[in-house]
Amino acid sequence: MITLSVDLGERSYPIYIGENLLGNEDLLLQHIPGKNVLVVSNETVAPLYLDKTLAMLASKHTETCILPDGEQYKNLETLNTIYDVLLGKKLDRNSTIIALGGGVIGDMAGFAAASYQRGVHLIQIPTTLLAQVDSSVGGKTAVNHPLGKNMIGAFYQPRAVIADTSTLGTLPERELSAGIAEVIKYGLIRDLPFFNWLHQNMAKLLARDVDALAYAIEVSCRNKAEVVAADEKESGQRALLNLGHSFGHAIEAGLGYGKWLHGEAVATGMCMAAIMSQQLGWLGTEDVNRITAMIEQANLPATAPTELSVERFVELMSVDKKVMDGVLRLVLLKDIGHAVITNDYTQDQLAEAIQSSYAA
């Protein structure tokens, strides 16, 4: 087992990464101060891992809330299902919510924990690669709105993140690739050696090589933990973690939540950001081709969906958390391994980059 730390002073917490951690009762119980626990999961994950989780909680008074599976359910209506259980079972302020699942469950359970009685304890047990390398770490919680993704939420840190790599064995191939998109992101924004490692080891990741996956998760979490410790509330450099996300969130909202997986949309979004970076004179053609090749090697989409026009893309991107005073700040690449946040571009340049992102 590898243990990392998110250094936030009194609110610091560990990230545990390893195999068969769902059988480690002591690991979990040390982070649960009260007797009441609510495990939030979904219809896909619960049949696989709920019993193991409940077995570790035998000494606690435990309730469950099983939600439908899918990004399309990440909304206020489904969130109320969690509140219904919390209120119906009279769980108090010293209760702990455990998020058992992927990014959607982590975000929704996290937001419920942040807002129920103004804050109860939270533990993240991510079961997808995307959640293990990204969404479970850093305290971002949210639900979607028809007009924009993750626009209703809160920063709320967990007491611990327990990433059991054994759960990746049941992950569908499409979900595995979606998680690899966020892994690639860390190499692009701040870790060129990791990007080069990914180029050499992508086949191992796709084949679920245990050592390769564990290394990719560790490096990704280490990068994320460093950024979050330096900028918890995204007032500066944490926004770099959103490479590809402004374009990607537009794809998700425009096509309808759930049609593309989040990681798929981010993958295309990173290719679109690379094209725009090239048009601004920062990346060369070889760099863009290298990024696109890695995305495609991971079995991810690299071209923008033609169902969304340039005008629709621009409209959707105007509803983004990185909009300041009416101007969208984009995360782009000065080089592979060096991302920047900028609003120094024209609307014509943005439109041209989007147009260039459609398949030839």
Secondary structure, 3 states (H helix, E strand, C coil): CEEEEECCHHHCEEEEEECCHHHCHHHHHCCCCCCEEEEEEECCCHHHHHHHHHHHCCCCEEEEEEECCCHHHCCHHHHHHHHHHHHHCCCCCCCEEEEEECHHHHHHHHHHHHHHHHCCEEEEEECCHHHHHHHCCCCEEEEEECCEEEEEEEECCCCEEEEEHHHHHHCCHHHHHHHHHHHHHHHHHHCHHHHHHHHHHHHHHHCCCHHHHHHHHHHHHHHHHHHHHHCCCCCCHHHHHHCCHHHHHHHHHHHCCCCCCHHHHHHHHHHHHHHHHHHCCCCCHHHHHHHHHHHHHCCCCCCECCCCCHHHHHHHHCCCCCEECCEECEEEEEECCEEEEECCCCHHHHHHHHHHCECC
